Amino acid sequence: MSGKNTVTLEEIRRNQNTFIFIDSNTVRVVKAKNWAAKSTS
């Protein structure tokens, strides 16, 4: 991540266990485990 706001399909394929959320032009990467933990709350 070097000042890059774009996510390529290759990166998504490499991180199949990662969810990508776009909020206010900000790309946030949350691991599936962490997201699941937050969803439980």
N, C-alpha and C positions, 0 to 999 in steps of 0.2 A: 504494500500500500504506500506508494510514493506520490502523494497529492493527486490520487486518481479517484474520480467520482463515478467512473463507469465500471461495470462488471461484465466481463465477457462470458460467453456460454462455456468456454473451456474452464474458467474458474468455478462456475457453478457445477460443472461435471466433476471437477476435482473435489469439490466440497458438497457432496450430495447430502451430507448430514447437517447442512447449514441453511438456515432460512434467511432470505434477504428482504429487508423492508426499506422502502424509500419514503422518507419523511422530510418535507421541507428541503428538497434537493440534497438531503443527507442520506447516505447509504449506511444502514446499520446492519451488521452481521451478527446474528444471534444463533448460537449452536442449538440444535434440536433439544438437547437435554435441558439447557437453561430455559428455553422457551416453554418446555413442558412444565418445568418447575414453577414458572411464573403463572402459567395457565391454571395451575391447581389452586392458587391463592384466590 
